[in-house]
Amino acid sequence: MKGTNLGEFEELVLLTVAALLEEAYSVAICDELSAHTGRTVKLGVVHAVLNRLEEKGLLKSELGEATKARGGKRKRFYQLTAAGKAALVHAKSLRDQLWDRIPSLVWKKI
Amino acid sequence: MKEQPQPPAWAQRFVAWYCKPSLVEDLLGDLNEYFERNVQALGPRRAKLIYIIDALKFFRIYTVRKPTLANLFINRIMLGSYIKTSGRNVMRNKLFSSINIVGLAISMSVGLLLIAFLLDLRSYDRFNQQGERIYRITNVATFKGEQGSGKYASTSLKTGRLIREKVTGVEEVAILRNDFSQDAQVGDRALPLKGFWAEPSVFRIFTFPMLEGNPETALRDPYSIVLTETAARKLFGHESALGRAIKLDTLDYQVTGIMKDLPFFSHIQFEALVSLSTAEQLNRHDQNFEKWTSMFSNSVYLLLPPTADLPAIQSQLDALAREENRAEENTKIQLELLPLYDIVVGENLHSGSMSGSVGPHVPPLVLWLLGGLALVVILSACFNYTNLSIARGMRRFKEVGLRKAIGAEKSQVRYQFLVEAILLSLAALFLSFFLFLLLRPQLIHLAPEIQRMVKLDLTPTMVVAFVVFSVAVGIMAGLVPALFFSNASAIQALKNESARNRTGGPAVPRASWSVQGLRYLTLRATAPTQRLGRRALAVIQYTFTLIFITTTAIGYVQYKNILAFDLGFNTENILNIPMQGHKPDALLKELSEIPEVTGLSRSLIITSVGNAWGGYMKYQDSQDSALVMTNHVDENYLPLHGYQLLAGGNFVTRPTTADGAREVIVNQQFLKRFNISPRDPQKAIGQEVTFSNFKVHGRRMTIVGVMKDFHYGKVDNLIGPVAFMPWTPEDPAIINAKIKSTDLPATLAKIESTWKKIDQVHPFEAEFYDEAIEAAYREFSVLIKIIGFLSFLAISIASMGLFGMVVFTTETRLKEIVIRKVMGASSGSLIYLLSRGFLVLLAVAALIALPVTYLFFENVVLTHFPYHRPVQLVELLFGLLAVVVVAGLIIGSQTLKAARTNPTEVLRGE
């Protein structure tokens, strides 16, 4: 069902939001992702994903304080919701389960 | 932190327009943040481009406002259909489509020129990376004896010094002293160099990239000079110029830097910068050099920090000015800050400098005026579209009815007709772009000032602006037809179509009240009582056309009057040769040997073309001083120019020093001002006056002659007190040579070759007096040419519209015409029948336009010219006549064509 399964990029974004704590807003997320994945992450893509995740209820957001930078425009800070956290945990456990299913012997042969 | 250039405002607005309100703020914020980052990394130009691309890329389903979403979806499907029907309609009515396209194209070409012009003006000084923080000091000076205060683009050296020492919250101060103009000599190569005396800080304020040399130290030491690339190449060829010596006058200067050539769009233009410390050394004995009131040859530029507190700085400037004014008797000066970007398009300032203007300048009023005129022409073409498509559109009611019957909404019909208009205007854009390319050189070469001011080169921004403009024109043209058709109800539209078939006459849909209302606006008329109301658009169109043409006619006549104006002295065949610093004696001797030169004189300045020289004079009352305009002339000047002396005679003495000049010849106004027996000039002879200006203090002079009033200033100035003093060899000279020749070019060549004997470096700069006068009023001639061109366009567009309507009327009324003819009506009466309506319309337009133009000229324009000739009836009626003739030709030819058709051809089917 839509909303329960996370795409790869969605998962990355969610994780970054969680990792950035209070500083999780679009540009910071974009930079963090670029730094960690080593690929250029477009702002437009991150923006779209953040929006979708919020629609799915995995993220919630609120506008921060206005500052002089950004032409006086406020930042939108994202936070994980309980559902978001659950989705991440679910994704991780799903992976862990799958990892566990690979016998180490087989693994070494590849 | 450095302040950054702003992202393009229209892109921001675009995002704000399409984006959901809930998302817009942080989205714009993100874009801004990226923009700021890109400015650092890639420079403002790339950053702006990326911003625009990103702004477009964010146009996604989830960001776009919801309500438009559904419509957009349907509209996108329907768009194809609209384009198809529009295309068919355009092809079906070839004549009307071409009238519309050509009319729109012609009018839009004016818009394109204006847009290109505006964009060029807007790009001035934008190359400065810190441009938004740069300000120039404006001096608001009140001189004793003059009314009111004048704003000057220049200020004193002292202002710059004081601001640097005392005013807090200013990052950098740079003084540019603008009277540097000397001949540079390198080996045997000589070249006149123009530029500024400048301080090292100029490189910290402006973005003037240095190619060679150190910008920090290049202008530090005396006798240092920084050349632009071009100047360096001219002087040194391809050799390296850095560190080489240049001889200016008798002094050696060292080239300490080569900088990149200035961008075209910089209000500051120079070939070289010389360290200001040089000027200080050269002028160290001049007490006036650093005076608070020596404010005519320096510009002071400030760089303020990004967090500048403008009111605080202004109040510090006020305090500073107050302190300095305390010691001054005759002059009060206030200081103001002028942002760099408001210099070219902004308030009118006196240039102040003796060496000419500080740079290009266009007052916003002129731009608004041009914009208004262009808008009128464009509106005229839009009216054509509106008129023709509504008139023709009676035939499209069936289509609209059908669309509505199968479920089209009002907004969709509206949208369809707008799309059609926009398509047409885009097609017109294509055509008008070629017109733009054709007209561009014409506009640029209209005057040398325009040539120096704009390039009108195509830029990406310009192309985008063109397309946006064209869409806007399309919407403007299509709005009324769109509203008209969308309000028609399906039943009525379809019913009417059959009604039309029955009667065979033109369809008159009784669609709804608003259609009725709109029909009042259109040219087509059915009931005679409502005829005038319905022709409102055409009346407006013709009113403006008439105003244009009449304005051109009046303006032209007045301009010719100004040129032929009796200035009070003779200017015919007088060649003025500025000596450019040389002593005139050698050339005078040479010239006197040329037989075609019948008279020679010397003067300090040329009057009546806007130049001025002067000082303060006092008569017996030591408290009463008045500003008197002066010229220094030799004893031959008055007879050569045919000045009329009322009393006394010419100068008797031939002083050799400036201080020896003790005689003065004054005009009538002078006598009136000081009340020295204005009734009997004879008694004024021998009276003593004292004269002071920035060089002379309290020199006693005797009146030896009184001349009749003449126009010292341009003809828009009132005649004031004027005094002529003897020219002395200490003055710069202009030689006035009276020429009598049957072969002018040969004579001029002869004179030029004598000039070459004296000066090999500077080109010969002579100009005939009459030409100088013409040049002094060139702004008027340019304005008249522009308005004349616009009125030509206006009359063409209005005529095309009329042509379209006449063709349509004769087509629909062909049967009526033919039946009348069968019944025995003459061609003349038929023409009368068809043109009667138009004549009424034209009469109304003329009744509005002519008095408006007349009053406008008499009460607004010509009040600036105290000596003008009143507007004549001929000029007023000229425009009307032109319109009537053109319209008569159109109506006559079409009606005759209809009247000449063989009745059997038309009525055969009945």
Contacts between the chains, C-beta under 8 A, distances in Angstrom:
chain1	res1	chain2	res2	distance
A	25	B	26	7.4
A	26	B	26	6.9
A	26	B	30	5.0
A	27	B	30	5.5
A	27	B	33	5.1
A	27	B	34	7.0
A	43	B	30	6.1
A	43	B	34	6.3
A	43	B	54	7.1
A	44	B	54	7.0
A	44	B	57	5.1
A	44	B	58	6.1
A	44	B	60	7.7
A	47	B	27	7.1
A	47	B	30	7.0
A	47	B	58	7.2
A	48	B	60	6.5
A	48	B	62	6.5
A	51	B	23	7.6
A	51	B	62	5.2
A	51	B	63	7.9
A	52	B	62	7.4
A	63	B	25	6.8
A	63	B	26	6.6
A	69	B	32	7.8
A	69	B	33	6.7
A	69	B	36	6.9
A	70	B	29	4.1
A	70	B	30	7.6
A	70	B	32	4.5
A	70	B	33	4.8
A	70	B	36	7.6
A	71	B	6	7.6
A	71	B	7	7.6
A	71	B	28	6.9
A	71	B	29	6.9
A	71	B	32	4.0
A	73	B	25	5.4
A	73	B	26	6.7
A	73	B	28	5.1
A	73	B	29	3.0
A	73	B	32	6.0
A	74	B	25	5.7
A	74	B	26	6.4
A	74	B	29	6.3
A	75	B	26	6.1
A	75	B	29	6.0
A	76	B	25	7.8
A	76	B	26	3.6
A	76	B	29	7.9
